Amino acid sequence: MEFEHFTLNVTDDIAVFTVNRPQVRNAMNEACWKELSAFLDWVDQTPTLKAVIITGAGEKAFVAGADINFLKERTMVSALEVLAQRTLRKLAACKLPVIAAVNGYAFGGGCELAMACDIRISSEKAAYALPELGLGILPAGGGTQRLAKLVGVGRAKEMILTGRIVKAAEALAMGLTTKVVAPEELMDAAFETARCIAQKGPFAVRLAKQAVNAALSTDEDTGMMIEALSYGLVIASDDRMEGVTAFLEKRTPEFSGH
């Protein structure tokens, strides 16, 4: 599959999707969001994949926000389509685990893109911000919702209302990122995490991700029910039998995803 604004490489059943607009610090325009959506469709239709890594080209930026020319052209009617929000909801619901390898600036839509991923691994040079209010707009790719769930309401309001930049070490301390590594170790760290996930039962991985996501949007009783139902499904799966058998036989399991 070919893209104009991204590059796609698959290694060991792990798809690496790279925003490839370093000349504008990987800023996202309408075409970029549409390509990301098309990529997610491709992921859902490719059964051999085990995990996804999203990163940015170059050394300065993961995604430094929205393309200002794109913002300038928006109208109230077109804005209500919330293309970025719809695409990032699709990303958050992706059946595979998605890891953001944040190599630099993750501002605006870039911060929202990273937050829609399941795991965020940051370079020491990474920095997060939601500076939209300084342009007279507000985060509309899910930023007002996901940030509060990740770092708490008080910190989310402070970041959004001031637009200040949060560097990697502080992002780690507040729970906005999962791990911070040296810039040259970033992709190795992302692949290490992706390969660890890829060794697990794919059916169980998918249901576990859905169950954890449910904890963010349902009450505890409903979440517990979803967890119990998911457990019942994996107990009835071929992968459960293979995993238990392999453990007893002291060998590596060969999961089928069924």
C-alpha positions in Angstrom: 0.0 0.0 0.0 1.4 3.4 -1.0 0.9 6.8 0.6 1.8 10.4 -0.3 2.4 11.8 3.2 3.4 8.6 5.0 5.8 5.7 4.6 4.8 2.2 5.5 7.2 -0.6 6.4 6.4 -4.1 7.8 9.0 -6.0 9.8 8.3 -9.2 11.8 4.5 -8.6 11.4 4.8 -5.1 12.9 3.7 -2.2 10.7 5.7 1.0 11.1 3.7 4.0 9.8 5.8 7.2 9.6 4.4 10.7 9.0 6.8 11.9 6.2 6.5 15.6 6.0 9.7 16.8 7.8 9.7 20.0 5.8 6.7 21.2 7.8 7.6 19.3 10.9 5.1 16.5 10.0 2.1 18.9 10.4 -1.2 17.1 9.5 -3.5 18.4 6.8 -6.8 17.0 5.5 -5.1 14.6 3.1 -2.9 13.3 6.0 -5.9 12.5 8.2 -7.6 10.7 5.3 -4.4 8.6 4.6 -4.2 7.7 8.3 -7.8 6.5 8.1 -7.1 4.5 5.0 -4.1 2.9 6.7 -6.3 1.9 9.6 -8.7 0.2 7.2 -5.7 -1.7 5.7 -4.6 -2.8 9.2 -8.0 -4.2 10.0 -7.9 -6.1 6.7 -4.4 -7.6 7.2 -4.7 -10.6 9.5 -0.9 -11.3 9.7 -0.1 -8.0 11.5 0.5 -8.2 15.3 1.2 -4.5 16.2 1.6 -1.0 14.8 4.2 1.7 15.5 3.5 5.3 14.5 6.3 7.8 14.4 7.4 10.9 12.6 10.2 11.5 10.0 13.2 13.5 10.9 14.7 14.4 14.3 12.6 17.4 15.3 9.0 16.4 15.3 6.6 13.5 15.8 3.7 15.7 14.5 4.0 19.4 15.3 0.3 20.0 15.0 -2.1 20.8 12.2 -1.1 22.4 8.9 -2.0 26.1 9.5 -3.1 26.5 5.9 -5.6 23.6 6.6 -6.9 25.5 9.7 -7.2 28.7 7.8 -9.5 27.1 5.2 -11.9 25.6 7.8 -15.5 26.8 8.1 -18.0 26.1 10.9 -19.7 23.5 8.7 -16.5 21.7 7.7 -15.2 21.9 11.2 -18.3 20.0 12.5 -17.1 17.1 10.4 -14.2 16.8 12.9 -12.1 14.7 10.5 -9.2 14.4 13.0 -11.5 13.4 15.9 -13.2 10.7 13.7 -9.9 9.3 12.5 -8.4 9.3 16.0 -11.4 7.5 17.4 -10.9 4.9 14.7 -7.2 4.7 15.7 -8.1 4.2 19.4 -10.5 1.4 18.4 -8.0 -0.3 16.1 -8.0 -4.1 16.9 -4.2 -4.1 17.2 -2.1 -2.5 19.8 -0.7 0.8 18.5 2.6 2.3 19.9 3.5 5.9 19.4 7.3 6.4 19.1 7.4 10.1 19.9 10.7 11.4 18.5 10.2 15.2 18.9 7.4 17.8 19.0 4.0 16.3 19.6 1.9 19.5 19.5 -1.8 20.0 18.9 -3.0 17.2 16.6 0.3 15.4 17.2 -0.3 15.3 20.9 -3.8 14.0 20.2 -2.4 11.4 17.8 0.0 10.1 20.4 -2.8 10.0 23.1 -5.0 8.0 20.8 -2.3 5.3 20.7 -2.2 2.6 23.3 1.4 3.1 24.4 3.6 6.2 24.1 7.4 5.8 24.1 9.2 9.1 24.0 12.6 10.2 23.0 14.4 12.5 25.6 13.8 15.2 23.0 10.1 14.7 22.9 7.7 17.5 24.0 4.0 17.6 24.3 1.6 20.5 24.1 -2.0 21.5 23.2 -1.5 25.1 22.1 -4.7 25.5 20.2 -6.2 28.2 22.4 -3.4 30.6 21.3 -4.9 30.4 17.8 -8.4 31.1 19.1 -9.5 27.5 18.7 -9.4 24.4 20.9 -8.3 20.8 20.7 -10.8 18.9 18.6 -9.2 15.6 17.9 -10.2 14.2 21.3 -7.6 16.2 23.2 -10.0 17.6 25.8 -11.2 14.1 26.6 -8.1 11.8 26.4 -5.7 14.1 28.2 -8.0 14.3 31.3 -8.2 10.5 31.4 -4.4 10.2 31.1 -3.2 12.9 33.5 -6.2 14.0 35.5 -8.6 16.9 35.1 -6.5 19.5 36.9 -3.3 18.9 34.8 -5.4 18.6 31.6 -7.0 22.0 32.2 -3.7 23.5 33.0 -2.0 22.2 29.9 -4.9 23.1 27.6 -5.7 26.5 29.1 -2.0 27.7 29.2 -0.8 25.8 26.1 2.5 25.2 27.8 5.0 22.7 26.6 5.6 19.5 28.6 9.0 17.9 28.1 9.6 14.2 28.1 10.6 13.8 31.8 7.6 15.7 33.1 5.3 13.8 30.6 6.6 10.5 32.1 6.0 11.8 35.7 2.4 12.8 34.9 1.6 9.6 33.0 1.3 11.2 29.6 4.1 8.9 28.3 5.0 5.4 29.2 8.8 5.4 28.8 11.5 7.8 28.0 14.7 6.7 26.2 17.7 8.3 24.4 16.8 9.4 20.8 19.0 6.8 19.2 17.2 4.1 21.2 13.6 5.1 20.5 12.8 2.8 17.6 14.5 -0.1 19.3 12.4 0.4 22.4 9.2 0.7 20.3 10.1 -2.6 18.5 11.0 -4.3 21.7 7.6 -3.5 23.1 5.8 -4.4 19.9 7.6 -7.8 19.7 6.8 -8.6 23.3 3.1 -8.0 22.5 3.4 -10.0 19.2 4.4 -13.1 21.2 1.1 -13.1 23.1 -2.1 -14.7 22.0 -3.5 -12.3 19.4 -7.2 -13.0 20.3 -6.5 -12.4 24.0 -4.5 -9.2 23.1 -7.5 -7.8 21.1 -10.0 -8.6 23.9 -7.7 -7.3 26.6 -7.3 -3.9 24.8 -11.1 -3.7 24.4 -11.7 -4.4 28.0 -9.2 -1.8 29.2 -10.7 0.8 26.8 -14.1 0.0 28.3 -12.8 1.0 31.8 -12.6 4.6 30.5 -16.1 4.9 29.2 -18.3 2.7 31.4 -19.2 2.2 35.1 -17.3 -0.4 37.1 -20.1 -3.0 37.0 -20.3 -2.8 33.2 -16.6 -3.0 32.9 -16.4 -6.1 35.1 -19.1 -7.7 32.9 -17.1 -6.9 29.8 -14.0 -8.4 31.4 -15.9 -11.6 32.4 -17.4 -12.0 29.0 -14.0 -11.5 27.3 -12.5 -14.1 29.7 -15.2 -16.5 28.7 -14.4 -16.0 25.0 -10.6 -16.6 25.4 -11.3 -19.7 27.6 -13.2 -21.1 24.6 -10.5 -20.3 22.1 -7.9 -22.5 20.4 -5.2 -20.0 21.6 -6.0 -20.7 25.2 -5.5 -24.5 24.7 -2.3 -23.9 22.8 -1.0 -21.5 25.4 -1.7 -23.8 28.3 -0.3 -26.9 26.4 2.8 -25.0 25.4 3.4 -23.9 29.0 3.1 -27.5 30.3 5.3 -28.8 27.5 7.9 -26.0 28.2 7.8 -24.8 24.6 7.0 -21.5 22.8 3.3 -21.4 21.9 2.2 -21.1 18.3 -0.9 -19.0 18.4 -3.4 -19.0 15.6 -5.5 -16.0 16.7 -8.6 -18.2 17.0 
